[in-house]
Amino acid sequence: MLGEGLARYGAQLHAYCLMTNHVHLLLTPLAVDSIPRILQHLGRMYVRYINKTYRRSGTLWERFLLLQNRHTLHPVNKGRYKASLIDAKKYLLACYRYIELNPATAAMVEKPEEYRWSSFHFNAVGTSDPLVTPHAVYFALANDDSLRQYYYRELFQVNLSEHNVHSIRACLTANQVLGAGKFKEQIEATLNRKLGYVQRGRPVYKEVIC
């Protein structure tokens, strides 16, 4: 159903993780309304299937988390979602890792490769997955697939910095842009309005992107 929505409404999926009570998706929309139309399609088709199969009624999603790259981060609650942009040059690979590490972070598995329902197997090992389209930043890791997958796996040998984890979570919760400096200035110029800023609530970090 997700693959059908991606093809019909135009978006590329770079990373995903299906958890027990939420979903993470890292996407590049190819049209302004790609994301809402994909989510509407997915929700409509899946709710119809679940309700018919299990003879139930009502809404399905209590909480739905969506990371979108164009470069965007989305939280979704009770069938509705909010969007915020991601600075791909600085944060894209951190978001890849944040998504695919989710099962290990939640102590469901020890390593991301042990979890079946994520894009890690495509991005790190090269297992076929028709849903996934590699992002240009991912492609830039190396010139051939095997070496690229090796370098990608090596990223998981180092923990995501506390700063990055906090930044991703804070922007997801507050629906703010994940980026700074010129990136935010460009977005503000495009939207012709000032963007809000996340209150970090922690000591100031020297930023390390890893």
C-alpha positions in Angstrom: 0.0 0.0 0.0 2.9 2.4 0.8 4.6 1.5 -2.4 1.4 2.2 -4.4 1.1 5.6 -2.7 4.7 6.5 -3.4 4.3 5.7 -7.1 0.9 7.3 -7.5 1.5 10.6 -5.7 5.2 11.0 -6.2 7.8 10.6 -3.4 11.0 8.8 -2.8 11.4 6.7 0.4 15.0 6.6 1.7 14.7 5.0 5.1 11.9 3.5 7.2 11.1 1.6 10.3 7.9 -0.1 11.3 7.6 -0.2 15.1 4.8 -1.7 17.2 3.1 1.6 17.9 4.5 4.1 15.3 6.2 4.3 11.9 9.2 6.3 10.8 9.6 7.4 7.1 12.3 9.5 5.5 11.0 10.9 2.3 11.6 13.3 -0.6 8.3 14.5 -2.0 8.2 15.1 -5.7 5.2 17.4 -5.6 3.9 19.9 -3.1 1.0 17.7 -2.0 2.8 14.3 -2.2 3.0 13.7 1.5 -0.6 14.4 2.5 -2.0 12.4 -0.4 0.3 9.4 0.3 -0.8 9.4 4.0 -4.4 9.8 3.1 -4.1 6.9 0.6 -2.2 4.7 3.1 -4.6 5.5 6.0 -7.7 4.9 3.9 -6.6 1.6 2.4 -5.1 0.2 5.6 -7.9 1.1 7.9 -10.4 -0.4 5.4 -8.3 -3.6 5.3 -7.9 -3.9 9.1 -11.6 -3.1 9.9 -12.8 -5.6 7.3 -10.4 -8.3 8.4 -10.9 -7.9 12.1 -14.5 -6.8 12.0 -13.8 -3.5 13.9 -14.5 0.1 13.3 -13.0 3.5 14.0 -9.6 5.1 13.5 -6.4 3.1 13.3 -3.5 5.4 14.0 -3.1 6.8 17.5 0.4 8.0 16.8 2.2 8.1 13.5 5.7 9.4 13.2 7.0 10.4 9.8 10.4 11.7 8.9 10.3 13.4 5.5 13.3 14.7 3.6 12.9 17.6 1.3 14.3 17.9 3.6 11.7 17.2 6.3 10.7 15.9 9.6 7.1 15.0 10.4 5.2 14.1 13.5 1.7 12.8 13.0 -0.9 12.5 15.7 -4.5 11.1 15.6 -4.5 11.0 11.8 -3.1 14.5 11.3 0.6 15.4 10.7 2.8 18.4 10.8 5.9 19.1 8.7 9.4 20.5 9.3 12.3 20.6 6.9 15.6 18.8 7.3 19.0 20.2 6.2 20.1 17.1 4.3 23.8 18.1 4.1 24.1 18.1 7.9 21.4 15.8 9.2 20.3 13.4 6.6 22.5 10.5 7.5 21.9 11.2 11.2 18.2 10.8 10.5 18.8 7.5 8.6 20.6 6.2 11.7 18.0 7.6 14.1 15.3 5.7 12.2 17.0 2.4 11.7 18.4 2.4 15.3 14.9 2.8 16.7 14.4 -0.9 17.5 17.7 -1.1 19.3 17.1 2.1 21.1 13.8 0.7 22.3 15.6 -2.5 23.5 13.6 -4.7 21.1 16.9 -6.0 19.6 20.6 -5.5 20.3 21.5 -4.5 16.7 19.6 -3.0 13.9 20.3 -5.9 11.5 18.3 -8.1 13.9 15.1 -6.2 13.2 13.2 -7.3 10.1 10.9 -4.4 9.4 13.3 -1.5 8.5 15.4 -0.2 5.6 18.6 -1.2 7.3 18.9 -4.4 5.3 18.8 -2.4 2.0 21.0 0.5 3.0 23.6 -1.5 5.0 23.7 -4.9 3.2 22.1 -4.4 -0.2 19.1 -6.6 0.3 16.5 -5.9 -2.4 13.7 -3.6 -1.2 11.4 -2.0 -3.9 10.2 0.6 -1.5 13.6 2.3 -1.1 15.3 4.9 -3.3 18.8 5.9 -2.2 19.3 9.6 -1.5 22.2 11.5 -3.2 23.8 12.0 0.2 23.8 8.2 0.7 25.2 7.6 -2.8 28.0 10.0 -2.1 29.4 7.6 0.6 31.3 5.7 -2.1 31.4 4.9 -5.9 30.3 1.3 -5.7 27.5 -0.5 -3.8 29.7 -2.8 -1.7 32.0 0.0 -0.5 29.0 2.3 0.1 27.3 -0.3 2.2 30.5 -0.9 4.2 30.9 2.8 4.9 27.2 3.0 5.9 27.6 0.1 8.3 30.6 1.8 9.8 28.4 4.8 10.7 26.6 2.5 13.1 29.8 1.6 14.9 29.6 5.1 16.6 26.6 6.2 18.7 24.6 9.1 17.5 25.7 12.1 19.5 23.3 13.2 22.3 23.1 16.5 20.6 21.8 15.0 17.4 19.3 12.7 19.1 18.0 15.6 21.1 17.8 17.9 18.1 15.9 15.3 16.0 13.4 14.5 18.8 12.9 18.2 19.7 12.2 19.2 16.1 9.9 16.2 15.7 8.0 17.2 18.8 7.9 20.9 18.1 7.4 20.7 14.3 10.5 22.8 13.6 13.2 22.9 11.0 16.1 20.6 11.6 18.9 22.9 10.4 20.4 26.3 11.1 22.2 29.3 9.6 21.8 29.8 5.8 19.5 26.8 5.5 16.9 28.4 7.8 17.4 31.8 6.2 16.7 30.2 2.8 13.5 28.6 4.1 12.4 31.8 5.7 13.0 33.7 2.5 11.0 31.2 0.5 8.1 31.2 3.0 8.4 35.0 3.6 8.1 34.5 7.4 10.3 33.8 10.4 10.6 30.3 11.6 10.2 29.2 15.2 13.1 27.8 17.2 13.2 24.8 19.4 14.0 25.4 23.1 16.7 22.8 23.7 16.4 22.7 27.5 20.0 21.5 27.8 23.4 23.0 28.0 24.8 24.4 24.7 26.8 21.7 22.8 29.6 22.1 20.3 27.8 20.6 17.3 29.2 17.3 16.1 27.4 15.6 13.2 28.1 11.9 13.2 
